Amino acid sequence: MTARKSPRCTVSITEPVLGQAGDEWFNPATNRLYQAVPLSGTDFRWTEIVLSALPTWATTSRPTRFLANGTIGFNTITGAGEIYNSLTQQWLQFGSAIVVEFLVVGGGGGGGHDFGGGGGAGGVILTSTTDFSIGQSYTVTIGAGGAGGSSASSTATNGANSSITGSGISFIAIGGGGGKSAGAAGSAGSGGSGGGSSGNGTSTAYGAGTGVQGNRGGGTSGGNTSGNSPTGGGGGGAGAAGTDSTVSQAGNGGIGVRSDITGTSTYYGGGGGGGGYAGYGTQQSAGGLGGGGAGTNGTNSAGSAGTANTGGGGGGGGGGGGGSNSSAAGGSGVVILRYHKSYTVSFSSGLTANTVVDNEYKVSSITAGTGTVTFL
């Protein structure tokens, strides 16, 4: 079939103001093609071109002779519309994919009990843009925060992974490692970011982070001259390792990383603060910026939980002062999608999601559950 040619085709992410009926406009930000439809006089409006109305060809049978800029058709092999750019001598696809920016954050690890280490932050994956196919369903899982240690000998739980997977796409943010409790064997949990070591642990009994998703937890100074256990190390954050503790000061949680994906600058993936010891007048440790929970200072109060949907690690429990203190859970993870406002996303019943408009884009925050998302 003979390819259809447009009188004039504009390639731009902004809607052309000048034009005439029959002109075409390709928006590379949305991968959609529009045609100027006459109204009255010289007025017109841009209307999306329906793929089924285009001439068809296979990749090997595209028109090749006397190609004009803006030649368009439907490729039966790729399942996408195509438009020819004579300047670059390339075919551009439209109508089959959507460009999406997204953020994936794993659940934060729980804090350790009794001079416990802070929980490690959930792993953070920041992307610029990735193509998602229109009409294709993608599976999304939001990781829960890990539970804090329930006793001095119990191990805090790692946070659960968050992910978005589907045809050609697989991004998994690893849950944060649980902080070490004073009486628990071994080291703190490894994860997106690692949990902090406990007061009676060693300088290297922290958990490890995972690649670019996070950092290690903080270590401890070891036993002090009185034979008592000192304080817990901070949980690792997505932006920095947890702080090592000293005899008189529990380690702070590592800082998270900042993202503007929602239109507001926000930190995600802060580590939990380590637990203190009341006998040394320990100052309360801070959770890392990005939802990390503060550790308790050893005066029989519980550590603070990581903030929900930030992947922040839970604060470690302290000790001394006539008793021991409980630790706290890590914060849950999140998946956030940012895409052009001309598209709609369908969420299955297993997901909790909210969508808002930010200028020319929509922002969908998925905060709980497991299910599918489909771009329409």
Disulfide bonds with the S-S distance in Angstrom:
none
